[in-house]
């Protein structure tokens, strides 16, 4: 039994390692493929525009900003000229002066015409000294002439999060390794892991053949002192995932259970010896059979007394546990009536034990939840396996005063003297629900203005655009930008600039309908999705927005500060038109409004 249990533990650990490497590699390939498509798309746009301009290009900068918004796991996107000079940066306009010709992510793609997506080792930025993982691609024209490099910086925490999602227990390690031998990410993270050259993993990679995966019985090949491991190598990208496990830590619980196996073995042998002694004694001493029987009866009576006392003691211990448990414990009979109700349950629901015992379970829940729960209880009484009864179910509880609150219920079933009982463990999760709702709000809301943040706005815009095209309804996109906002910040300070943005949002929101979606794209730029509105209607609404903003003022000690905005509007056409193209047209219309003197709007055509 002990040997089989040990083999089962080891087999489970190996299976977990293989599954972890396969899953992590799949997710890494999916993420890298997203980055590859993003860089390739930007490179095609730059090539179509005739190459990289010598002066800052607002159109290309906004293209980088939008692509960055669609791929938030990137720290930044940047475009490099053929001589290594930084041309455009998604995080700043115009891009700061810098030359990256000595960087490997530039040299590799510049020197090799057949270089695909380049993935580099983690390096520090020369702009802010922040650590990032570089990826890059060549930018060429139709004649395959080298124009420059489009590159991006991956947040190292994004890769670390992919590894941590595997949720491996203590004693397991995960590493994402480049085929040059450097670790891109490690779990658990350590300086030695990041700086070591993993040549053994490099030897496993086979760039000219299919993706490889396998199991290593000796983890010293992966740099770990003892244990075993598994690896998976990408067919598309020069990366591998390897996972190892420390045998001692994997078998820790098995070592703890060895004592139990010894107890079983010794008890079994002792029982056999005892039975053999009784048989031998009966065989040798027939005449003393009645005396032995009388002695056995006395021993049996004593054991009954001891067993009865033990049962009473266990019952008292169970009662103490019931009354001291922090969670509510409710025992229900097969008839659906409450049998036991501990102190925590009295505090949670407001009922005293005397007034609730014998009452139906439905008095602790709203009617709809009570009926559903009673159906599960009846199914369990009929012998059906209902998994939902065993794991935690989130339902609504109802207190004696009528107050309803969320609870988590886990139910176990047992047979006590031929009677089926259901034991429910109930936990009040009101505070957890409040925290979850607040986290959801923070994840989708801009902290300053209270409108949707970039990620939430982009997601909502995608949904509305897809729905409009499927139903054949019009939908328009509006991009607005505060005029001369940098001058306001420089003159009056950022606190006044924040007040201006809040006033701007209040003015815009006062004109919009409840079905319209307003979000902050970044800085002083905002986006509005207008479902059911064509370009002409959007222009009318835009004029109202301009009037509403013109009427705004920020009261300062010496004066009233007034401000204006510029608007760009585009209507989403029928397929193959898409939201990205609509963004581009609206952005170009905004640019035209800015060029026309600001404080006005421009409507882009469908094409």
N, C-alpha and C positions, 0 to 999 in steps of 0.2 A: 504493500500500500504506500509506504513512504517513497520507494523508488518511483512508482508510477506517478505519485503526486509531484515529485521533483521533475520528472520528464514533462509532465503537463504544464508546469510553471514555465519551464524553459521554452517549450513549444509555443505557449501563449506569447512569451516575450519576443521570440523570433518572428511570429506572425505580426505582432504589433510593430516591430521594426520595419518589416517589408511593407506593410500597409502605410506606415508613416512616410517612408521614402517615396512610394508611388504617389500618394496624395499630395505631398509637398512639392514634388517635381511637377506634377500636373498644374498646380496652382502657380508655381513660378513660371512655367512655360506660358500659361495664359496671360500672366502679368507682363512678361517680356514681349509677348506677341502684341499686346495692346500698345506698349511703348514703340515697338517697331512700326506698327501701322501709323501711329501719331507722327513719328519722325519722317517716314516716307511721304505721308500726305503733305506735310509742311515743305519738304524738299521739292515735291512736284509743283506746288504753288509758286515757290521762289523761282524754279526753273522756267515756269510758264510766264512769269513777269520779266524774264530777261536776265535774271541773275540777282546778285546782292548789290544794292545801291551803295554808293560811297558816302552818302549822307543818311542820317536817321530816317527810317521809313515808317511812318505812322501806321500804314496799312499792315505791314508785316508784323509790327509790334502788337497790334490788336489781334492779329491772327494767332500769335504766340499766347497772348493772354486768354483768348477763347479756348484754345487747345489745352492750355494749362488748367482752365476751369473744368474742362471735361475730364481731365486726368489729375485729380487733386493729390494723388500719392507722389507726384513729382514735386521737387523743391523749386525748380525753375526750368524753363526752356530757353536756349540761347542759340544764336546764329553767328558763325565765325566765317570771316572772309578767307580767301585762299592763302593770304599771307599770315594768317593766324590772328588778325585783329578782331576783337569782339565787335560785331555789327549790331545785333539786337538782343535784348534780354526781356523776358516776360515780366520780371519783377521791377523793372525800372525803365523809364524813357526820358531822355535818350540813354542808351547803354553807356556805362562808364568806360573810360579808356583802359583797355587791357589787351595783352597779347598772350595767347595760349599756344603758340607754335611749338613750344617745348613739351607740351602735355602729350601723353601717350594716346589719349583718345582722339587727338587731332592728327598725330603723326601716323597712326595705324591706318585710318581711313584715307588720309591724304596720299600715302605711299602705295596703297594697294587698290587697284581698280575693282577687284573682285571681292573686296571686303563687304560682308553683310552688316548686320547689327553688331557694333562693337560694344562689349561689356567690360568695363575696367574695374580695377581694385578700388576700394574706398580711398578717397583722397580729400584733402582740405581745400576749400575754396580760397582763392586769393582776394575775393571781395570782402567776405565776412568771417573767414577762417572756420566756416562750418563744414562738417564732414558730410560727403555725399558720394554716391556710387555713379560714375559717369557712364552714359550710353550715347552712341553717336552713329551717324550715317553720312555718306558722301552726298553732296549736292552737285549734280551734273546737268548740262544742257542736253538737247536732243542729239548733239554730236558727241556725247560722252566726255565733254571737256569739263575738267574739275573747276567748280565754281566756289566751293567752300564746304563747310561742315555744319550740319544741324545736330545739336546735342541737347542732352537733358541731364538733370541731376536727380537721382532717385533718393528719397528719404531712407536712410538705413533702417529706421524704425519700421518702415513698411515691410521690409524683408524679414526683420526680426519678428514682426507680428505674424507673418505666415508660418514661421517655425513654431512660435508659441501656440498657434491654433491647434497643433497636433496634440497638445495636452498630455505629453508624456510624463510619467511620474519620476520621482527622484531616482537617480541612478542611470537615466537615459540621457544621451547627448544627440544633438542634431547639428549638422553643418551643411551650409551651401557653399560649394567650393568651385572656383574657376579652374579650367583645365590647365592654366599656368601654374596652379598650385596654391594660390592665395585664397584664404577663406573670405567670402563675401559677408557671411553672417554666421553666428554661432549661438547655440542654446544648450547650456548656459553660456553667457558671453564671458570672455576672458581675454586678457592681453596676449597670453601664449597662443591661444587659438587663432587670433587675428594675424599674428606675426609669423606663425609656423608655415613652412612650405609643405603642403600635403602631396608629396610626389606619388605616394601609393594610390591616391585617388586619381591623379593625372594618368597613371598607368592603366587604370580601369577604363578610361574614356576611349572611344573608338570613333573619331570624327568621320571616318570613311565608311562606316557600317551602320547598322540599325542601333537604336537606343538600347543600352545594356542595363540590366539590373541583376542583382544576385545577393547571395548571403555569404558572409565571411565568418568562419568559425573562430578565427583568432583575431581579436580586435587590436592587437599590437600593430597590425598593418595600418591601422587608422590612428596610431599614436596613443591609444588607451592602454593602461597597464594590464588589464585582464578583462575577459568577457568575449562577446561576439558582436557582429554588426551586420548591416545590410546597406546596399547602395543602389542608386538608380541614376543613369546617365542620360542626359537629354540628347535627342537626335537632331534637334533644330538649333539649339544654342550650346555654347561651350561651357556648360555647367553640370555639376553632379550634386546629388544629395546623398549624404551618408549619415547613418544613425548607428550608434553603438549602445551597448548596455553592460553595466558592471554586474558580473555574475553574483558577487557577494550581496549586492543590494537587491537584485532580482529575487534571490533565494532567501532574503532575510526573513520573510514571514514563514517560509517553509521550514527554516531552521528552528523557528519558534514552535512549530507544530510537532517537531520530532518527539518532544516529551509526551505528547498525547498518544503517539503510536506506541511508545514504550509502555504506557499505562494500559493500552488495549491488549498488547501482547502479554504482559505480566498478569493482568486480570483474567484473561482467557486461560492461560496455563494454570493459574491458581484455582480457577473453577474446575478445570479438568482433574487436577490433583485431588481437590476436595470431593468430587463425585466418585473418583476411583477409590478414595479412602472409605467412603460410605459403603460402596459396593463390596469392598473387601471385608469391611467390618460385618456387614450383613451375612456375607458368605461364611465367615469364621465363627460368628457368634449368633447363631439362630436362636439360641435360648434367651438371648437378651433382647429379642426383637420388640417385645411389648415395652420393656424399660426404655429402649431407644426411642420407640414411638412416643412414649409419654414425655421423654426429654425434648423430642422434636416439637411436640405440641406446646410445651411450655416456651420453647424458644420462639415458636411461631406467634404465640400470644404476645410475647414481649416485642417482637418485631412489629406486630400490628399496633401495639401501644405507641412504639417509637414512630411508626409511620404516620399514625394519626396526629401525634404531636408535631411532626415535621410539616404535615399538611396545614395544621393550624398556624404554624410559624410562617409558612410561605404565604398563607392567606393574609396574615398581618403585614408581612413585608410588601405584598402587592397593594394592600390598602394604603400603606405609608407612601409607596411610590405614586399611587394615584393622586394622593392629596398634596404631595410636594412637587409634582411635575409642573414645569413652567407652561407647557402646552395643555390645552383643554383635552380631556379624555372622556369620551362618551361611549358606553357599552349599550348595544341595541340587540334585542332578541329577534328571532326570525319573524315575529309578528309585527315588527316595526316599532315596538314600544321601548322606551328608554329604561334600562336596568341600572346603570351606574352613571354618576355625574360628579366629577371631581371638583376640587376647590377652584382650580384655574377656569373650569367651565362656568362655575357660578359667577366668577368675576367678569368673564367675557360676555355672558348672555344676560346676566342680571337675575337669573332664577335661583332660588334656594333649592337644595337637593330634595327636600321633602315635597315641594310643589311641582317638580319636573319629572321625578321618577314615576313611570307608568304612563306618561304622556307620549303621544306619537312624535316621531322625529320631525314631522313637518312644522311643528311650532318653532323650530330653530332656523327655518329658512323661508324665503318668500315662496308662494305657491308654485310657481313654475319650476324653481330649482328643487323644491321638495318632491314634486311628482317625478321629476327625472331621477333623483337620487333613490326614491322608493322603487322605481323600476329596476335599477341596478341591484338593489338589495334582493328583490324578488328573483331576479335572474341568478344571483349567487345561491339563493336558497334552493333553486331547482337544479343545482349542480353545474351551471354554466360558468366557464372561466371568464371573468370580467376583469381585464387588466386595469381598466380605468378605476376600479375600486381600490387597487393596491397602491398605485402611484398617486402623487399629490394632484388633486383636482381643485381648480380655482372656481369657487361659487360665491354666492352672496349669503351671508348669515343675517338673521334678524333677532335683535335683542328683545327683552321683555317690554321695553318702552317703545318698540316699533322701529327703532333705528336700524338701518341696514348698512352692512359693512362687508368688505371682501375678506374671505377666509380661504385657507388651503386645507383640504381634507384628504387624509390617507386612511384607508380602511383595511383592516386585516380580519380574517374569518377563522374561527376555531369551533370545535365541537366539545362541549363541556357536559359530560354525563348524558350524551344522546341529544343534547339541546344545542342548536347552532347559534353562536353568538357572533356579532360583528363589533369590533373594537375600532372606534374612529379617533384619530389624533387630529386635532383642529388647531390651526394657528391663525391669529389675526395678522393679515398682511396689509393693513391700511397704510402704514408708514412706507412699506416697500412700494406700493402702488403710487403714492405721492412722489417718491424719489424717481420712479421710472418715468412718470409723466413729465417731471421737471427736466430730466435728462433728455427726453425726447424733444422738449421745447428748446433747450439749449443747443441741441444738435442741428436744428433746422432754422434757428432765428438769429438774425444779426444783433449782436449785443448792444449796439448804439441806437439804432433806429427802430428795432422791434419788428422789422419786416423779414421776409425769408432771406437766408444767406445764399451765397452763390450756388452751393451744391443743391440745396432744397429747391431753389428757383429753377435751376437747369432741369432737375428731375420732373418738376411740375409742368414746365414748358414742354418737355418731351411727351408727357402723357396727353396734354391738351392738344398738341399738334397731331399726334397719332389718331386721337379720337375724332378731330375735325376732318382729317383726310378720309377716315373710314366712313363717316356719315355724310361727307360732301358739304360740310358747313364751313363758312369763312372763319378765319382766325388771323389776327394781326399782332405784330410784335413792335413794341416801342422801346427805344433806348434813349434815355435822357441823361444829361450831364450838366452839372452846375457850372455856370460861366465864371471864369476867372477865380476859381475856388482857391487856387494856390496863393493868389494875391490876398484873398481874405485871411488865409492862415498866416501869411507872412506879416500882414499889417496888424491884425487884431489878436492873433494867437490861436492855437488849436482849440481851446475851450469854446471860443466864439464860433470857430469852424464847425465844431460838433453841434452847437445850437442851430446853426444854419441848416445842417443836414437834417436835423429833427424837424425843423419848421418846413423844410422842403417836402419831407415824407408826409407830414400832416396835410399840407396843401394838396399834394397829388392824391392821397387817399380820400380826401373829402370829395373829389370829383369822380373817382372810380366807382364802379358797381361792385356788389358783393362777389360776383362771379369772376371779376378781373383779378389777376395775380400780380403783385408788386414784390420785387426783390432787389437786394443790393448786390451789384456785380463786383464792386470793389471801389475803394476811394470815394469819389463823388459821382460815380456812374451807377445808374439804376436801370432795371428792365421792367417792362410791363407786358403781360400777355393779355390780349383782349379776345376771348372766345366769342364766336357769333358776330364778329365785327369785321367788315371789309376795310380796305384802305381808305375809302372816302369817309366812312364813319369814324375811323381812327383819327383822321385829320381833324374832324370836328371836335372830337374829344380832346385831341392834343391842344387845340386853341383854348379850350376851357382850362386845361391844365396850365398853359402859359399865363392866362389871366389870373388863375388862383395863386400862382407863384409870384407874379408881379405884385399882388396885393399883400404879400407877406413882408414883415419887417421884424428885425431883431433890435430890441431896445438896448442901447448902450448909454453909458453915463453922459456922453457928449453929443450923441446923435442917434438917429434911427438908421440902422444898416439895412438896405434893401439889396436884393439879389435877383438874378434871372437864370433861366436854364435854356438849353438848346435841345431840340427833339429830332430824332430820326425814326421814321416809320416805314415798315414793310409788311405786306400781306403775304401769307403763306399760300402758294399756289397748289395746284393738283400735282400728284406724283408725275415725274420724278423729283419735283421740287421738295426740299426738306428744310428742317429747322435750322441747320447749320448755314445753308445758303441764305435763309431769311435773316439770320443774325448778321451775315456779311453785308447784305443790302441795307439793313437798318443802320448798321454801323457806318457805312459809306454815306447814307443820307444824313446822319448826325454830323459827319465830317463836313458835308456840304453846308449844313446849317451854321456850323462854326465859322466856315470860310465866308459865309454871307453876312457876317456881322453879329452872330449870336442872337439870343432872345427871340428865336423863331424856330420853325419846324420845316422839315423837308420830307416828302413821301417818295420812297423808291418805287420804281416800276417792278413788274414781276420778273423781268429778264434783265 
